[in-house]
Amino acid sequence: MSVLENKSKIINSFNALVRANPGTELVVLTQGGIVLGKVPSDEDFQNNSALKNYVEAIKAIKKDDDDKDDELPELLGLVDVTVVNGISRIHLSFTVIFVDQILGVSIGSPEIPQQN
């Protein structure tokens, strides 16, 4: 099993924990900072047209891809996202992270220190 497959399985188990514990978020550590967000529900996909269109486009690309050696990397989609990088904070309605860019994951309800 490849490192990417292992990462995907670990992240999927954390996703299950987040879904089972309302009020928690997935905490993703990347080289660009910490990404806090929620795993999208079916309702999120229906209510966010940009997210829904993006997912449909990715599915179409994967379906039409004849070159199985050049598959798209696994993706992690999050909604209600906060990206923390140093003292800056960016709020996004959704984001997609490539699994190979993830350094670590956790779950919880982290408190972010307020900027002065």
N, C-alpha and C positions, 0 to 999 in steps of 0.2 A: 504494500500500500504506500502511495506517495505521501510526501509531506503535505501537499495541497489537499489530498483526500482526508488525511488525519485532521487538518485544520477545519475542514468543512464539517466533519463529524462532531468535533468538539464544539464548534459554534452552533450547530444544530441542537446539541444537548443544552447549551446555554439558552437558546431561543425557547426551548420547551420549559425551562425553569422560569423564564420571564413571563411566558404565557400563563403558567400555573400560579404565579405570585403577582397579582395586580398591584400596580403602584411602583413596580420595579422597572428598571431600564437596563438595557444592554450597554455596557461600558467597554468601548473598543479602543485599545491603544494602537496608534499608528505612528509612523515617523513624523507625520505632520501635526500630531497632537492627540488629544483625547476626544473621542466622539461618543456622545451620549444620545441614546434614542430608544425608541420602542419598535419592536418587530411589527410590521404592518398587519392589521387584521383584514378580513374580507371587506369590512365596512370602509377601511382606509382606502383600499383600492377603488371602491365604488365612488367615494367622495373626493378623491384627488385625481382629476383627469390627467394631469401631467405624469403622475406615477403610473396610472393605469396604461397610458399610451406607451410609456417607456417599457414596461413589462411586456406588453403585447409586441413591441418592436423586437425586443431581445428574443422572445419565443419564436418569432418569424425568422430571425437570423439563424437561430440554432436549427430550426426545422429545415431551412434551405441550405444549410452548410453541408456540402458533400465531402469536404476534406476533414475527416475525423481526427487527423493528427494535429489540426490547427483549431481545436475547440476553444471557445471563449472561456476565460477563467471563471471560476465560481464567483458569484456575486452575493453580497449581503446588503439588503435594502433595509433602511430604517426610516421611520417617520418621527415628527416632532423632535428634530435633531438640534443639539447644541454641540458645536465644535469649539474646544478650548485649546488654544495654542499660546502658551505664556500667559500674558495678561489680556489677550484679545479673546472675544467670544463671538461666535457667529451662530445665528439661529436660522435654521432651514426647515421648510415643510417636509422635505425628504432628501435622502442622499443614498447613493449606492457606493459601496466600498468593494474593491476587488480583494478577495480572500487572501491572495498572496501578499498583500500590503499590510496585513494585520500582524502585529507583534504579540498581542495578548488580549484576552477578554475577561470580563467579570460581569456580575450583575449587582444591582443594588439601587439605592436612591442617593447618589452622592450629592453632597452639598458643595457648591462651588463658591469659594470666597468672593465676597463683593469687592468690586474695584473701588478704590478711593479716589 
